Amino acid sequence: MAKTLIDLDDELLAQARQILGTDTKKATINGALREIVRQWAVVEFGVLARGGVFDELLAVGDPSEAEGGGRTATRPGAAVEFACP
């Protein structure tokens, strides 16, 4: 872990500390960095999902083909077919 000398906004740091429930400046800054990266990943996941990148993984068969009239989902390359009533 690198040590870095930076000027911080004390009021903003206090707000972040309260929101994150942290006790130290180090924990607050690391927690804030983790949270912004987590939020970016959530947005990026949504962008990928809307772009159809997961469509093949979520392929659902014709409901009339499943036993009992349920839905059938098969993962590409999977040897097992799952039927949901």
N, CA, C and O atoms as a GROMACS GRO file, in nm:
protein
  340
    1MET      N    1   0.085  -0.117   0.000
    1MET     CA    2   0.000   0.000   0.000
    1MET      C    3   0.090   0.123   0.000
    1MET      O    4   0.187   0.130   0.074
    2ALA      N    5   0.055   0.220  -0.084
    2ALA     CA    6   0.136   0.341  -0.097
    2ALA      C    7   0.093   0.446   0.004
    2ALA      O    8  -0.024   0.458   0.039
    3LYS      N    9   0.192   0.522   0.050
    3LYS     CA   10   0.163   0.637   0.135
    3LYS      C   11   0.164   0.760   0.047
    3LYS      O   12   0.254   0.780  -0.035
    4THR      N   13   0.059   0.844   0.064
    4THR     CA   14   0.045   0.963  -0.019
    4THR      C   15   0.006   1.080   0.068
    4THR      O   16  -0.083   1.069   0.153
    5LEU      N   17   0.072   1.192   0.048
    5LEU     CA   18   0.041   1.314   0.121
    5LEU      C   19  -0.058   1.394   0.038
    5LEU      O   20  -0.027   1.436  -0.073
    6ILE      N   21  -0.180   1.414   0.093
    6ILE     CA   22  -0.283   1.489   0.020
    6ILE      C   23  -0.355   1.585   0.114
    6ILE      O   24  -0.361   1.562   0.235
    7ASP      N   25  -0.410   1.690   0.058
    7ASP     CA   26  -0.494   1.782   0.134
    7ASP      C   27  -0.638   1.733   0.122
    7ASP      O   28  -0.685   1.703   0.012
    8LEU      N   29  -0.707   1.724   0.235
    8LEU     CA   30  -0.844   1.674   0.237
    8LEU      C   31  -0.939   1.781   0.286
    8LEU      O   32  -0.903   1.865   0.369
    9ASP      N   33  -1.060   1.778   0.234
    9ASP     CA   34  -1.168   1.863   0.281
    9ASP      C   35  -1.218   1.801   0.412
    9ASP      O   36  -1.281   1.696   0.410
   10ASP      N   37  -1.190   1.866   0.525
   10ASP     CA   38  -1.224   1.809   0.656
   10ASP      C   39  -1.374   1.786   0.674
   10ASP      O   40  -1.414   1.686   0.733
   11GLU      N   41  -1.456   1.877   0.623
   11GLU     CA   42  -1.601   1.861   0.637
   11GLU      C   43  -1.650   1.742   0.553
   11GLU      O   44  -1.734   1.664   0.598
   12LEU      N   45  -1.598   1.730   0.432
   12LEU     CA   46  -1.636   1.619   0.345
   12LEU      C   47  -1.588   1.486   0.404
   12LEU      O   48  -1.659   1.386   0.398
   13LEU      N   49  -1.469   1.487   0.460
   13LEU     CA   50  -1.416   1.366   0.524
   13LEU      C   51  -1.503   1.326   0.644
   13LEU      O   52  -1.529   1.208   0.664
   14ALA      N   53  -1.548   1.424   0.722
   14ALA     CA   54  -1.634   1.396   0.836
   14ALA      C   55  -1.768   1.338   0.791
   14ALA      O   56  -1.820   1.246   0.854
   15GLN      N   57  -1.823   1.392   0.682
   15GLN     CA   58  -1.949   1.338   0.629
   15GLN      C   59  -1.930   1.195   0.580
   15GLN      O   60  -2.013   1.108   0.608
   16ALA      N   61  -1.822   1.172   0.508
   16ALA     CA   62  -1.794   1.037   0.458
   16ALA      C   63  -1.773   0.940   0.573
   16ALA      O   64  -1.820   0.827   0.568
   17ARG      N   65  -1.705   0.985   0.676
   17ARG     CA   66  -1.680   0.901   0.794
   17ARG      C   67  -1.812   0.862   0.860
   17ARG      O   68  -1.829   0.747   0.902
   18GLN      N   69  -1.905   0.957   0.870
   18GLN     CA   70  -2.035   0.930   0.931
   18GLN      C   71  -2.116   0.833   0.842
   18GLN      O   72  -2.176   0.739   0.893
   19ILE      N   73  -2.117   0.856   0.711
   19ILE     CA   74  -2.192   0.770   0.619
   19ILE      C   75  -2.139   0.628   0.620
   19ILE      O   76  -2.215   0.532   0.624
   20LEU      N   77  -2.006   0.616   0.617
   20LEU     CA   78  -1.944   0.484   0.611
   20LEU      C   79  -1.931   0.417   0.747
   20LEU      O   80  -1.909   0.296   0.755
   21GLY      N   81  -1.944   0.495   0.852
   21GLY     CA   82  -1.930   0.438   0.987
   21GLY      C   83  -1.788   0.398   1.019
   21GLY      O   84  -1.765   0.300   1.090
   22THR      N   85  -1.692   0.474   0.967
   22THR     CA   86  -1.551   0.441   0.990
   22THR      C   87  -1.494   0.526   1.103
   22THR      O   88  -1.550   0.628   1.142
   23ASP      N   89  -1.380   0.479   1.157
   23ASP     CA   90  -1.319   0.546   1.272
   23ASP      C   91  -1.195   0.627   1.238
   23ASP      O   92  -1.156   0.717   1.313
   24THR      N   93  -1.131   0.596   1.125
   24THR     CA   94  -1.006   0.663   1.091
   24THR      C   95  -1.013   0.724   0.952
   24THR      O   96  -1.097   0.687   0.870
   25LYS      N   97  -0.921   0.818   0.927
   25LYS     CA   98  -0.913   0.877   0.792
   25LYS      C   99  -0.881   0.770   0.689
   25LYS      O  100  -0.939   0.767   0.581
   26LYS      N  101  -0.788   0.682   0.723
   26LYS     CA  102  -0.748   0.576   0.631
   26LYS      C  103  -0.866   0.486   0.596
   26LYS      O  104  -0.890   0.457   0.479
   27ALA      N  105  -0.941   0.443   0.697
   27ALA     CA  106  -1.057   0.356   0.673
   27ALA      C  107  -1.164   0.429   0.593
   27ALA      O  108  -1.230   0.369   0.509
   28THR      N  109  -1.181   0.558   0.618
   28THR     CA  110  -1.281   0.638   0.547
   28THR      C  111  -1.244   0.651   0.401
   28THR      O  112  -1.329   0.631   0.314
   29ILE      N  113  -1.122   0.685   0.373
   29ILE     CA  114  -1.079   0.703   0.234
   29ILE      C  115  -1.082   0.570   0.159
   29ILE      O  116  -1.130   0.563   0.046
   30ASN      N  117  -1.030   0.463   0.221
   30ASN     CA  118  -1.033   0.332   0.156
   30ASN      C  119  -1.177   0.285   0.135
   30ASN      O  120  -1.208   0.226   0.032
   31GLY      N  121  -1.264   0.309   0.233
   31GLY     CA  122  -1.405   0.272   0.219
   31GLY      C  123  -1.472   0.350   0.108
   31GLY      O  124  -1.551   0.294   0.032
   32ALA      N  125  -1.442   0.478   0.098
   32ALA     CA  126  -1.500   0.561  -0.008
   32ALA      C  127  -1.451   0.515  -0.146
   32ALA      O  128  -1.529   0.511  -0.241
   33LEU      N  129  -1.324   0.481  -0.156
   33LEU     CA  130  -1.270   0.430  -0.283
   33LEU      C  131  -1.336   0.298  -0.321
   33LEU      O  132  -1.372   0.277  -0.437
   34ARG      N  133  -1.351   0.208  -0.223
   34ARG     CA  134  -1.419   0.080  -0.250
   34ARG      C  135  -1.562   0.103  -0.297
   34ARG      O  136  -1.608   0.036  -0.390
   35GLU      N  137  -1.631   0.195  -0.234
   35GLU     CA  138  -1.771   0.221  -0.268
   35GLU      C  139  -1.784   0.280  -0.409
   35GLU      O  140  -1.876   0.242  -0.482
   36ILE      N  141  -1.698   0.370  -0.447
   36ILE     CA  142  -1.708   0.428  -0.582
   36ILE      C  143  -1.675   0.322  -0.688
   36ILE      O  144  -1.736   0.322  -0.795
   37VAL      N  145  -1.581   0.235  -0.660
   37VAL     CA  146  -1.549   0.126  -0.754
   37VAL      C  147  -1.666   0.028  -0.761
   37VAL      O  148  -1.699  -0.020  -0.869
   38ARG      N  149  -1.730  -0.002  -0.646
   38ARG     CA  150  -1.846  -0.090  -0.644
   38ARG      C  151  -1.961  -0.030  -0.725
   38ARG      O  152  -2.026  -0.100  -0.802
   39GLN      N  153  -1.985   0.100  -0.706
   39GLN     CA  154  -2.093   0.166  -0.780
   39GLN      C  155  -2.065   0.164  -0.930
   39GLN      O  156  -2.157   0.143  -1.010
   40TRP      N  157  -1.940   0.187  -0.969
   40TRP     CA  158  -1.904   0.181  -1.111
   40TRP      C  159  -1.930   0.041  -1.166
   40TRP      O  160  -1.982   0.026  -1.277
   41ALA      N  161  -1.895  -0.063  -1.089
   41ALA     CA  162  -1.915  -0.201  -1.134
   41ALA      C  163  -2.064  -0.232  -1.152
   41ALA      O  164  -2.101  -0.302  -1.246
   42VAL      N  165  -2.148  -0.181  -1.064
   42VAL     CA  166  -2.292  -0.202  -1.076
   42VAL      C  167  -2.344  -0.137  -1.204
   42VAL      O  168  -2.422  -0.197  -1.278
   43VAL      N  169  -2.302  -0.014  -1.230
   43VAL     CA  170  -2.345   0.055  -1.352
   43VAL      C  171  -2.293  -0.019  -1.475
   43VAL      O  172  -2.368  -0.039  -1.571
   44GLU      N  173  -2.168  -0.059  -1.473
   44GLU     CA  174  -2.109  -0.130  -1.587
   44GLU      C  175  -2.181  -0.263  -1.612
   44GLU      O  176  -2.203  -0.300  -1.727
   45PHE      N  177  -2.218  -0.333  -1.505
   45PHE     CA  178  -2.292  -0.458  -1.519
   45PHE      C  179  -2.426  -0.432  -1.588
   45PHE      O  180  -2.466  -0.508  -1.676
   46GLY      N  181  -2.493  -0.324  -1.549
   46GLY     CA  182  -2.619  -0.288  -1.612
   46GLY      C  183  -2.602  -0.255  -1.760
   46GLY      O  184  -2.685  -0.294  -1.842
   47VAL      N  185  -2.496  -0.184  -1.793
   47VAL     CA  186  -2.468  -0.151  -1.932
   47VAL      C  187  -2.446  -0.279  -2.013
   47VAL      O  188  -2.498  -0.293  -2.123
   48LEU      N  189  -2.368  -0.370  -1.958
   48LEU     CA  190  -2.343  -0.497  -2.027
   48LEU      C  191  -2.472  -0.577  -2.043
   48LEU      O  192  -2.497  -0.635  -2.149
   49ALA      N  193  -2.553  -0.580  -1.937
   49ALA     CA  194  -2.679  -0.656  -1.943
   49ALA      C  195  -2.773  -0.597  -2.048
   49ALA      O  196  -2.832  -0.671  -2.126
   50ARG      N  197  -2.786  -0.464  -2.050
   50ARG     CA  198  -2.872  -0.400  -2.150
   50ARG      C  199  -2.818  -0.420  -2.291
   50ARG      O  200  -2.894  -0.419  -2.388
   51GLY      N  201  -2.688  -0.438  -2.302
   51GLY     CA  202  -2.625  -0.460  -2.432
   51GLY      C  203  -2.640  -0.604  -2.480
   51GLY      O  204  -2.602  -0.636  -2.593
   52GLY      N  205  -2.694  -0.692  -2.396
   52GLY     CA  206  -2.721  -0.828  -2.437
   52GLY      C  207  -2.609  -0.927  -2.413
   52GLY      O  208  -2.616  -1.041  -2.459
   53VAL      N  209  -2.505  -0.887  -2.342
   53VAL     CA  210  -2.391  -0.976  -2.323
   53VAL      C  211  -2.427  -1.104  -2.246
   53VAL      O  212  -2.358  -1.205  -2.259
   54PHE      N  213  -2.534  -1.100  -2.166
   54PHE     CA  214  -2.573  -1.216  -2.088
   54PHE      C  215  -2.689  -1.293  -2.149
   54PHE      O  216  -2.731  -1.395  -2.094
   55ASP      N  217  -2.740  -1.247  -2.262
   55ASP     CA  218  -2.858  -1.310  -2.323
   55ASP      C  219  -2.838  -1.459  -2.348
   55ASP      O  220  -2.929  -1.538  -2.325
   56GLU      N  221  -2.722  -1.497  -2.395
   56GLU     CA  222  -2.697  -1.638  -2.425
   56GLU      C  223  -2.700  -1.723  -2.297
   56GLU      O  224  -2.744  -1.838  -2.299
   57LEU      N  225  -2.653  -1.666  -2.188
   57LEU     CA  226  -2.654  -1.738  -2.061
   57LEU      C  227  -2.794  -1.753  -2.004
   57LEU      O  228  -2.821  -1.843  -1.925
   58LEU      N  229  -2.884  -1.664  -2.045
   58LEU     CA  230  -3.020  -1.664  -1.992
   58LEU      C  231  -3.121  -1.718  -2.092
   58LEU      O  232  -3.241  -1.695  -2.078
   59ALA      N  233  -3.073  -1.791  -2.193
   59ALA     CA  234  -3.162  -1.844  -2.296
   59ALA      C  235  -3.268  -1.933  -2.231
   59ALA      O  236  -3.236  -2.021  -2.152
   60VAL      N  237  -3.393  -1.908  -2.264
   60VAL     CA  238  -3.505  -1.985  -2.210
   60VAL      C  239  -3.576  -2.052  -2.326
   60VAL      O  240  -3.609  -1.989  -2.426
   61GLY      N  241  -3.599  -2.185  -2.312
   61GLY     CA  242  -3.665  -2.261  -2.416
   61GLY      C  243  -3.814  -2.233  -2.422
   61GLY      O  244  -3.866  -2.159  -2.339
   62ASP      N  245  -3.882  -2.291  -2.519
   62ASP     CA  246  -4.026  -2.278  -2.537
   62ASP      C  247  -4.096  -2.347  -2.420
   62ASP      O  248  -4.071  -2.465  -2.396
   63PRO      N  249  -4.184  -2.276  -2.347
   63PRO     CA  250  -4.252  -2.336  -2.231
   63PRO      C  251  -4.331  -2.460  -2.266
   63PRO      O  252  -4.346  -2.547  -2.180
   64SER      N  253  -4.380  -2.474  -2.386
   64SER     CA  254  -4.460  -2.591  -2.422
   64SER      C  255  -4.374  -2.716  -2.436
   64SER      O  256  -4.427  -2.827  -2.438
   65GLU      N  257  -4.242  -2.698  -2.447
   65GLU     CA  258  -4.153  -2.812  -2.462
   65GLU      C  259  -4.118  -2.877  -2.328
   65GLU      O  260  -4.075  -2.992  -2.325
   66ALA      N  261  -4.136  -2.807  -2.220
   66ALA     CA  262  -4.099  -2.859  -2.088
   66ALA      C  263  -4.207  -2.953  -2.036
   66ALA      O  264  -4.325  -2.937  -2.066
   67GLU      N  265  -4.163  -3.051  -1.958
   67GLU     CA  266  -4.258  -3.143  -1.895
   67GLU      C  267  -4.347  -3.064  -1.801
   67GLU      O  268  -4.299  -2.978  -1.728
   68GLY      N  269  -4.475  -3.093  -1.802
   68GLY     CA  270  -4.568  -3.026  -1.711
   68GLY      C  271  -4.598  -2.884  -1.752
   68GLY      O  272  -4.663  -2.811  -1.677
   69GLY      N  273  -4.555  -2.840  -1.871
   69GLY     CA  274  -4.586  -2.707  -1.920
   69GLY      C  275  -4.503  -2.596  -1.857
   69GLY      O  276  -4.535  -2.479  -1.876
   70GLY      N  277  -4.398  -2.631  -1.782
   70GLY     CA  278  -4.314  -2.529  -1.719
   70GLY      C  279  -4.212  -2.472  -1.817
   70GLY      O  280  -4.214  -2.505  -1.936
   71ARG      N  281  -4.125  -2.387  -1.766
   71ARG     CA  282  -4.021  -2.328  -1.849
   71ARG      C  283  -3.895  -2.414  -1.844
   71ARG      O  284  -3.868  -2.479  -1.743
   72THR      N  285  -3.820  -2.414  -1.952
   72THR     CA  286  -3.695  -2.488  -1.957
   72THR      C  287  -3.583  -2.390  -1.986
   72THR      O  288  -3.592  -2.310  -2.080
   73ALA      N  289  -3.479  -2.396  -1.908
   73ALA     CA  290  -3.363  -2.310  -1.932
   73ALA      C  291  -3.241  -2.398  -1.946
   73ALA      O  292  -3.215  -2.484  -1.862
   74THR      N  293  -3.166  -2.377  -2.051
   74THR     CA  294  -3.045  -2.456  -2.074
   74THR      C  295  -2.929  -2.360  -2.092
   74THR      O  296  -2.932  -2.272  -2.177
   75ARG      N  297  -2.827  -2.378  -2.011
   75ARG     CA  298  -2.706  -2.298  -2.028
   75ARG      C  299  -2.630  -2.350  -2.148
   75ARG      O  300  -2.622  -2.472  -2.166
   76PRO      N  301  -2.574  -2.264  -2.230
   76PRO     CA  302  -2.494  -2.311  -2.342
   76PRO      C  303  -2.381  -2.401  -2.295
   76PRO      O  304  -2.308  -2.365  -2.203
   77GLY      N  305  -2.366  -2.516  -2.357
   77GLY     CA  306  -2.261  -2.609  -2.321
   77GLY      C  307  -2.295  -2.695  -2.201
   77GLY      O  308  -2.215  -2.781  -2.163
   78ALA      N  309  -2.411  -2.675  -2.141
   78ALA     CA  310  -2.449  -2.753  -2.023
   78ALA      C  311  -2.508  -2.886  -2.066
   78ALA      O  312  -2.578  -2.895  -2.167
   79ALA      N  313  -2.479  -2.989  -1.988
   79ALA     CA  314  -2.530  -3.123  -2.018
   79ALA      C  315  -2.664  -3.146  -1.952
   79ALA      O  316  -2.731  -3.246  -1.980
   80VAL      N  317  -2.706  -3.055  -1.864
   80VAL     CA  318  -2.827  -3.074  -1.787
   80VAL      C  319  -2.928  -2.966  -1.827
   80VAL      O  320  -2.893  -2.849  -1.843
   81GLU      N  321  -3.052  -3.007  -1.842
   81GLU     CA  322  -3.159  -2.914  -1.871
   81GLU      C  323  -3.242  -2.899  -1.744
   81GLU      O  324  -3.277  -2.998  -1.681
   82PHE      N  325  -3.273  -2.775  -1.707
   82PHE     CA  326  -3.348  -2.749  -1.585
   82PHE      C  327  -3.490  -2.712  -1.622
   82PHE      O  328  -3.511  -2.622  -1.703
   83ALA      N  329  -3.587  -2.780  -1.563
   83ALA     CA  330  -3.728  -2.748  -1.587
   83ALA      C  331  -3.786  -2.686  -1.461
   83ALA      O  332  -3.766  -2.736  -1.351
   84CYS      N  333  -3.859  -2.577  -1.478
   84CYS     CA  334  -3.926  -2.510  -1.368
   84CYS      C  335  -4.075  -2.526  -1.386
   84CYS      O  336  -4.127  -2.491  -1.492
   85PRO      N  337  -4.147  -2.576  -1.286
   85PRO     CA  338  -4.292  -2.596  -1.300
   85PRO      C  339  -4.366  -2.463  -1.309
   85PRO      O  340  -4.488  -2.462  -1.321
   0.00000   0.00000   0.00000
